[in-house]
């Protein structure tokens, strides 16, 4: 399950976020995850636009959990 993977201390913040976005499964979140995978790791800032992702509160919680893991 993705939630179990997100708890791993072996992952970077970006990797955790990528996994969470992929777990949500929408085209928008998958596209953002693809962009993360392409090399934004280590950048000082990151802009993620999810306004067209039709996210639920549970989706937002999944992402929030990834950011504090």
Secondary structure as UniProt FT lines:
FT   HELIX           2..6
FT   TURN            9..10
FT   HELIX           13..24
FT   HELIX           27..37
FT   TURN            38..42
FT   TURN            51..52
FT   HELIX           57..68
//
